[in-house]
């Protein structure tokens, strides 16, 4: 279950939402087990944590007292929608921060490794220092190509190129890991928020019909509460889309750089050994 797999997520979600919604939305037996149909209407209190007293004033000061009160007054369906959106937001920001850090390190180390490679006179010299540039995907490409070169010798240089291409593909797959989470958040979160809004508007108009007073003053509070979920959906989706596009561009950049580096390795072998690689 997602709560047991992401205890930090549960702690943060509990600290933010427990003081708004109250702690009676989820039964105590839900955490760490499968959610049963009987537990579904009480989906929020699994996130209750010790950070609640500090998180409530912080959220109130951030979004303003009126929005804070609107969130407290939303119905059970809207509250469940808000918790789902919070989960998507926290998970996407986790991906954003870790991916940003790893790409930054990989880009910096790739530049250093390329400079060391171009200054080297022998492949053995590059292999001796490659370990210190490990965050760079170019290191894996070189290591795979160099291992194949030592096994094949100068007899089958095309095998070295294939080994480098395989490593390039593997590194690109590694760099792209968890990016689909950002794409999913960007695509799904607005519709989840819209579902909460539609449900809230239906509920507001239903209450208006029961009250028998067809005035804007009577329906406005319910609609304003319903629109909160759409705002939260956009809040979760917009950063995910922005950073997904940014990271996708970085993946294309790394892919092109690894392809170019494969050609450089082939040129290096041809220059140092005199063997024609036949690479075009």
Backbone torsions as a table, in degrees:
resi	resn	phi	psi	omega
1	UNK	NA	147.2	-172.7
2	UNK	-63.1	-31.5	-178.8
3	UNK	-66.5	-41.7	179.9
4	UNK	-72.2	-27.3	-178.9
5	UNK	-82.5	-24.5	-177.8
6	UNK	-127.1	72.6	-178.6
7	UNK	-63.7	-32.6	177.9
8	UNK	-66.0	-40.4	177.3
9	UNK	-59.9	-43.2	179.3
10	UNK	-63.4	-38.3	-179.3
11	UNK	-65.3	-46.1	-179.1
12	UNK	-66.3	-44.8	-179.2
13	UNK	-61.9	-39.9	178.8
14	UNK	-65.0	-40.6	-179.4
15	UNK	-64.2	-32.0	-177.4
16	UNK	-85.7	-43.1	-169.6
17	UNK	-95.1	-24.4	-177.8
18	UNK	-60.0	-44.2	179.5
19	UNK	-70.0	-19.3	179.7
20	UNK	-84.1	-49.5	-173.1
21	UNK	-92.7	-17.8	-172.4
22	UNK	93.2	169.0	-174.8
23	UNK	-102.9	14.7	-177.1
24	UNK	-105.2	21.9	-175.7
25	UNK	-91.8	-18.9	-178.2
26	UNK	-131.8	138.1	178.3
27	UNK	-72.0	154.6	-176.6
28	UNK	-69.0	-16.5	-176.9
29	UNK	-90.0	6.9	-174.3
30	UNK	-84.6	-34.0	-174.9
31	UNK	-64.2	131.8	177.3
32	UNK	79.4	3.4	178.8
33	UNK	-132.5	173.2	178.9
34	UNK	-70.6	144.5	179.5
35	UNK	-82.4	119.8	-179.6
36	UNK	-88.7	161.6	178.1
37	UNK	-56.9	-33.6	-179.5
38	UNK	-70.9	-22.7	-179.9
39	UNK	-88.4	-13.4	-175.1
40	UNK	-58.3	-41.8	-178.2
41	UNK	-67.6	-11.7	-176.9
42	UNK	-119.5	55.1	-166.0
43	UNK	-84.4	-4.5	-168.4
44	UNK	-99.2	-35.3	-167.7
45	UNK	-72.0	-3.3	172.7
46	UNK	-65.6	-18.9	-177.5
47	UNK	-92.3	5.6	-178.9
48	UNK	-67.0	133.6	-178.5
49	UNK	-145.3	179.2	-177.1
50	UNK	-73.7	-10.2	-178.4
51	UNK	-85.6	0.7	-175.2
52	UNK	-57.6	-47.6	-177.2
53	UNK	-60.1	-35.1	-178.9
54	UNK	-81.0	-32.2	-174.6
55	UNK	-75.3	-33.8	-176.2
56	UNK	-61.7	-52.1	178.6
57	UNK	-63.2	-34.3	179.4
58	UNK	-63.6	-46.4	178.4
59	UNK	-64.2	-40.6	-179.3
60	UNK	-62.5	-41.0	-180.0
61	UNK	-72.6	-26.3	-177.7
62	UNK	-77.9	-48.3	-174.8
63	UNK	-97.0	-8.9	179.7
64	UNK	93.8	147.3	-175.0
65	UNK	-62.5	-35.9	-176.9
66	UNK	-66.8	-45.2	178.8
67	UNK	-66.1	-37.3	177.2
68	UNK	-57.9	-44.8	179.2
69	UNK	-68.3	-36.5	178.1
70	UNK	-61.7	-41.1	179.4
71	UNK	-63.5	-39.6	179.9
72	UNK	-64.3	-30.3	-174.8
73	UNK	-90.1	-4.0	-178.8
74	UNK	-67.3	158.3	-179.8
75	UNK	-77.1	178.4	-176.0
76	UNK	-63.8	-40.0	-179.1
77	UNK	-64.4	-44.7	179.6
78	UNK	-64.0	-36.4	179.1
79	UNK	-65.7	-42.2	176.6
80	UNK	-62.4	-41.9	178.0
81	UNK	-61.0	-42.6	179.8
82	UNK	-64.0	-38.6	178.0
83	UNK	-66.2	-41.8	177.5
84	UNK	-60.7	-43.0	179.1
85	UNK	-66.4	-36.2	176.7
86	UNK	-63.3	-41.2	177.9
87	UNK	-61.0	-46.7	178.0
88	UNK	-60.3	-42.6	-177.8
89	UNK	-65.1	-46.4	-179.0
90	UNK	-64.4	-42.8	179.9
91	UNK	-65.8	-40.4	179.8
92	UNK	-68.2	-38.5	177.5
93	UNK	-68.5	-31.8	174.1
94	UNK	-61.8	-44.1	177.5
95	UNK	-64.7	-43.1	-177.6
96	UNK	-60.0	-48.7	-175.7
97	UNK	-67.9	-43.8	179.9
98	UNK	-68.6	-40.0	-179.1
99	UNK	-69.4	-39.7	178.2
100	UNK	-60.3	-43.9	-179.4
101	UNK	-65.4	-44.7	-177.7
102	UNK	-67.7	-38.1	178.7
103	UNK	-67.9	-39.4	178.9
104	UNK	-62.0	-44.7	178.4
105	UNK	-65.5	-42.9	-178.4
106	UNK	-63.2	-39.6	-179.5
107	UNK	-66.9	-42.9	-179.8
108	UNK	-65.3	-45.5	-178.6
109	UNK	-69.7	-30.2	178.0
110	UNK	-65.0	-41.4	177.7
111	UNK	-62.4	-43.0	179.2
112	UNK	-65.8	-41.2	-178.7
113	UNK	-66.4	-38.9	178.3
114	UNK	-62.8	-40.5	177.9
115	UNK	-64.0	-41.5	178.1
116	UNK	-65.3	-39.4	-179.5
117	UNK	-64.3	-42.9	-176.4
118	UNK	-73.1	-20.7	177.2
119	UNK	-86.4	-18.5	-174.3
120	UNK	-71.8	152.0	178.4
121	UNK	-101.3	-21.5	-178.8
122	UNK	-137.5	154.8	175.8
123	UNK	-63.3	-33.4	179.5
124	UNK	-61.9	-34.6	179.4
125	UNK	-66.2	-39.1	178.9
126	UNK	-68.4	-42.0	-179.4
127	UNK	-62.7	-30.3	-177.5
128	UNK	-69.9	-27.5	-176.2
129	UNK	-111.8	-0.9	-173.4
130	UNK	-64.9	-28.5	-175.2
131	UNK	-61.8	-33.1	-177.2
132	UNK	-73.5	-11.5	177.5
133	UNK	-106.5	26.5	-169.0
134	UNK	-55.3	-37.5	179.8
135	UNK	-59.7	-16.8	-179.3
136	UNK	-76.8	133.8	175.5
137	UNK	-67.7	-20.1	178.5
138	UNK	-66.3	-27.7	179.3
139	UNK	-64.4	-43.1	179.0
140	UNK	-64.6	-38.3	177.5
141	UNK	-62.5	-45.6	-180.0
142	UNK	-65.5	-46.2	-177.1
143	UNK	-59.5	-44.0	179.8
144	UNK	-64.7	-42.6	179.2
145	UNK	-66.6	-40.0	-178.5
146	UNK	-68.5	-40.2	176.9
147	UNK	-61.6	-42.0	178.9
148	UNK	-67.0	-37.1	178.9
149	UNK	-63.4	-40.1	178.8
150	UNK	-68.5	-34.1	178.5
151	UNK	-74.0	-41.1	-174.5
152	UNK	-86.3	-25.9	-173.5
153	UNK	71.6	-151.0	-179.2
154	UNK	-93.1	6.2	-174.8
155	UNK	-80.8	-27.1	-176.1
156	UNK	-140.7	79.8	-177.0
157	UNK	-70.7	-27.8	179.4
158	UNK	-62.9	-30.2	176.8
159	UNK	-65.3	-33.5	177.0
160	UNK	-64.0	-42.7	178.6
161	UNK	-62.8	-42.2	179.4
162	UNK	-64.4	-39.3	178.2
163	UNK	-62.8	-40.6	178.3
164	UNK	-65.4	-39.3	179.5
165	UNK	-67.4	-37.3	177.0
166	UNK	-63.6	-46.1	179.0
167	UNK	-63.7	-37.1	177.7
168	UNK	-61.8	-43.4	178.4
169	UNK	-64.4	-41.5	179.9
170	UNK	-65.4	-40.9	179.5
171	UNK	-67.2	-37.9	178.1
172	UNK	-65.5	-39.4	176.4
173	UNK	-63.5	-40.3	178.3
174	UNK	-64.3	-42.1	-179.4
175	UNK	-66.7	-31.0	-178.2
176	UNK	-83.8	-3.4	-178.1
177	UNK	-59.8	136.7	177.7
178	UNK	75.8	-5.4	175.3
179	UNK	-62.8	-34.0	177.4
180	UNK	-57.0	-24.4	176.9
181	UNK	-62.2	-39.6	178.0
182	UNK	-67.9	-40.8	178.3
183	UNK	-63.9	-41.2	178.7
184	UNK	-64.0	-44.1	179.0
185	UNK	-62.1	-45.3	179.9
186	UNK	-63.7	-32.7	-177.7
187	UNK	-85.5	-35.0	-170.1
188	UNK	-97.1	-36.9	-173.1
189	UNK	-55.9	-43.1	178.7
190	UNK	-61.5	-35.1	-178.9
191	UNK	-74.7	-33.5	174.3
192	UNK	-63.7	-44.7	176.5
193	UNK	-62.9	-39.0	178.4
194	UNK	-65.1	-36.1	176.2
195	UNK	-59.7	-45.1	178.2
196	UNK	-62.2	-37.4	178.8
197	UNK	-66.8	-46.4	179.7
198	UNK	-60.7	-43.0	179.2
199	UNK	-62.6	-41.9	-180.0
200	UNK	-66.2	-38.2	178.4
201	UNK	-67.0	-40.9	176.0
202	UNK	-58.9	-44.4	179.8
203	UNK	-64.1	-39.5	-179.8
204	UNK	-64.5	-45.2	-180.0
205	UNK	-70.3	-31.1	175.4
206	UNK	-64.5	-42.8	176.5
207	UNK	-65.7	-34.0	177.6
208	UNK	-64.8	-39.3	178.0
209	UNK	-66.1	-38.0	178.9
210	UNK	-67.7	-36.2	-179.0
211	UNK	-74.6	-28.7	179.3
212	UNK	76.8	15.1	-179.6
213	UNK	-116.8	100.6	-176.2
214	UNK	-87.3	69.8	178.7
215	UNK	-126.0	156.6	179.2
216	UNK	-64.0	-36.7	179.7
217	UNK	-61.7	-32.0	-178.4
218	UNK	-76.1	-33.6	-174.6
219	UNK	-98.2	-20.2	-174.7
220	UNK	-59.8	-44.6	-179.4
221	UNK	-59.1	-42.3	-180.0
222	UNK	-65.0	-39.8	-179.7
223	UNK	-69.1	-40.8	179.2
224	UNK	-63.3	-37.7	175.4
225	UNK	-64.8	-38.8	-178.0
226	UNK	-67.2	-35.3	-177.2
227	UNK	-70.3	-15.4	178.5
228	UNK	-57.7	-39.8	-177.0
229	UNK	-66.9	-35.7	175.9
230	UNK	-64.7	-41.2	177.9
231	UNK	-61.2	-42.6	178.9
232	UNK	-66.7	-36.3	177.4
233	UNK	-62.2	-42.7	177.6
234	UNK	-67.9	-36.8	178.3
235	UNK	-61.1	-36.1	178.3
236	UNK	-78.5	-35.4	-171.1
237	UNK	-81.8	-38.9	-171.8
238	UNK	-62.1	-50.2	177.2
239	UNK	-61.5	-36.1	-179.6
240	UNK	-62.8	-42.4	180.0
241	UNK	-67.6	-43.8	-179.3
242	UNK	-59.5	-50.3	-176.0
243	UNK	-74.9	-28.6	175.4
244	UNK	-62.2	-44.8	178.6
245	UNK	-64.6	-39.6	179.0
246	UNK	-64.2	-45.1	-178.9
247	UNK	-69.6	-35.4	177.0
248	UNK	-62.0	-41.2	175.7
249	UNK	-61.6	-41.5	178.5
250	UNK	-63.6	-37.0	178.7
251	UNK	-64.7	-40.8	177.2
252	UNK	-63.9	-38.7	178.6
253	UNK	-63.6	-44.8	178.7
254	UNK	-66.1	-38.0	178.1
255	UNK	-60.8	-45.5	178.5
256	UNK	-65.5	-38.4	-179.7
257	UNK	-65.8	-39.4	178.9
258	UNK	-68.8	-36.1	175.5
259	UNK	-63.7	-44.0	178.4
260	UNK	-64.0	-37.6	-179.2
261	UNK	-68.3	-34.5	175.0
262	UNK	-59.4	-42.2	176.6
263	UNK	-64.2	-37.3	178.2
264	UNK	-64.4	-39.1	178.0
265	UNK	-62.6	-43.2	179.1
266	UNK	-63.3	-40.7	177.3
267	UNK	-63.8	-39.1	179.5
268	UNK	-61.9	-45.5	179.8
269	UNK	-63.2	-43.2	-179.9
270	UNK	-65.5	-36.2	-178.5
271	UNK	-73.3	-36.4	-174.2
272	UNK	-90.0	-24.2	-177.4
273	UNK	-108.6	-18.7	-177.0
274	UNK	79.9	3.2	179.3
275	UNK	-87.7	130.4	177.8
276	UNK	-76.2	123.7	-176.5
277	UNK	-79.6	-26.6	-177.3
278	UNK	75.6	12.6	179.9
279	UNK	-81.0	133.7	178.7
280	UNK	-117.6	NA	NA
